């Protein structure tokens, strides 16, 4: 019974880490979707400011 309990706790920790990664990835995709146009224009203007480009 004890070994099963330890395995269940280890599985629970793995699921918690997976949920955290899923949440971070979803937030990142959402942020990039919202800010995508602004970021693209920022990088284009920064690249244009570099001499020789």
N, C-alpha and C positions, 0 to 999 in steps of 0.2 A: 504494500500500500504506500509506503514512504517513497519508493522509487517512482511510482506513478505520479505522486504529488509533486515531486521535484521536476519531473518531465513536463507536467502541466504548467508549472510556474515558469519554466524556461520557455515553453511555447507561448505563454502569455506575454513575456517580455519581448519575444520576437514579433508578435503581432503588434504590440505597442510601438516598437521602432518602425515597423512597416507603416502604421497609421501616421506617425509623425512625418516620415518621408513623403507619404502621399499628400499630407496637408501642405508641406513646404513646396512640393512640386506644383500643386494646384494654385497656391498663392503666387508662385513665380510666374506661371503661365498667365494668370489673371493680370498681374502687374505688367508683364511684357505686352499683353494685348492692349491694355489701357494706355500705356506709355510708349507703345511701339513707334508711332509717328514722330513723337518728340525726340526719342532716342536716335532714330534714324537721321533726322535733320541735324542733331547735335554732332553725331559722328561724322557726317558729311562735311559740316563746317569746320570741325577740328582737323579732319584729314586735308581739307583745302588750305588750312592755315600753315601746314607743314611745308617748308621751302622744298622745291624740287618735285612737288607732286602734281 
